[in-house]
Amino acid sequence: MDVTGLLGLAVAAVQTIVIVWLLRHRSATREAHRRLNDRLRFETLLADLSAKLIHVEIRNLDTALGTALQQAATFLGMDRGRLDEYADGVSVASIAWAEPGIHCPPSTVGGDFAWTMETLQRGGIVRFSRLLELQAPAAADREGYDRLGIRSHLSIPLRAGGPLLGVLAFDSVRAEREWPGEVVNRLWLLSEAFASALDRKRREQSLADRLRFTGCFRISLRNSGTRAPRTSTARFPTRCEGS
């Protein structure tokens, strides 16, 4: 082969290398833009949900939690979402959402899901992209998920520095779903907003119950003609706010 032919081959090889590099660079750039866009969308969602759950009145909190659950499930592209509220280790209330045409998710804690509940009680996340990922200790749970038609699942325990306040869960029933670490980390942040809302709900309900009991007690004393005991401010001074 003469020099001209060799130069032609060299030029073609260089051109091929440059084209491959440009294609890879363009693909990497698109992926970086996609990741950045997803991150911005999530941060916007987190800020919006946190603000709404913090400022909403307690009587409207359940409605706000339902809306937040739907927004989170839609953002993740999941078929269903469920929020279970706990008191003394027992589920006392739940909020569920599902895409049109899909049944609302049943509870996947307790009963046939003992391993799931134990994991959540320890503060761990329950997640699987496919049922085969569940090992022997979770055999009964695997059968339960299969019976419910759940193909992928993720559950996060909700705490605010104390006992279990609730469980935030998402299901996919139409297709298997991967759970990369980046998504799980985002869900941890999102779960804190739900945990704070449940903690506030519990505190305000506890205060309302105490005030209601005090009011009933005073009415009972008044009807019986007995005076409520008074506290001597001289011996037991009361500290007011701002003092």
C-alpha positions, 0 to 999 in steps of 0.5 A: 500500500502506498503512502497516500493509502496509509494516510487515508486509513490514518485519517479515517481512523482518527475521524472514527475516534473523534466521532465515537468520542463526540457521541460518548461525550454527548451521551454523558452530557445528556445523562448529566442534564437528566440527573440534574433535572431530576435532582431539581425536580425532587428538591422542588417537590421536597420543599413544596411538600415540607412547607404544606405539611408544616403549615397546614392546620391539624384538622386538614393534615390527613388530606394534605398527607394524602395529596403528598403521598400521591405526589411522591408516588407519581414522582417516583413513577409507582403504581401505588402508595400507602401511609400507615400511622402507628401508635404503641406499635399498632397500626391505627390509621392509613392513607392509600393511593393508586393509579386509576384502574389499580386497587389501593394497596393493602397493608404489608406489615404484620400478619404474613409479613412478619419479616417486613415488620421486624425490619421496619421496627429495627429502623431498616428499609424493606426494598426489592426490585423482584421477588427473587431478591427476598431471601429465605428469612423472608420466604413467608413475606415473599409469598404474601407479596406474590399473592398480592401481585406486588412485583417491586416494593419499598417501605421506609419506617417513619420516626422523629427521634422516638418510637415508630410513627408510621410506615411509608410504602410504594408498590409497583404491580405492572412492572419491576422497578429498580431502586438505585441508591440515589432514589433511596436517599431521596426517599429518606429525605422525603420520609422525614417530612411525613414523619414530622407531620405525624409527630406534630399530629400526635403532639397536638392530638395529645394536647387536645385530649388533655385540654378536653379531659381538664374541661370535663373534669371542671364541669363535673366538679361544678355540677357536683358543687365541688370547687376545683383545687387552686394552686398557690401562686406564692408557693408555686410560681408559674413561668410565663412565656417571655419571662 
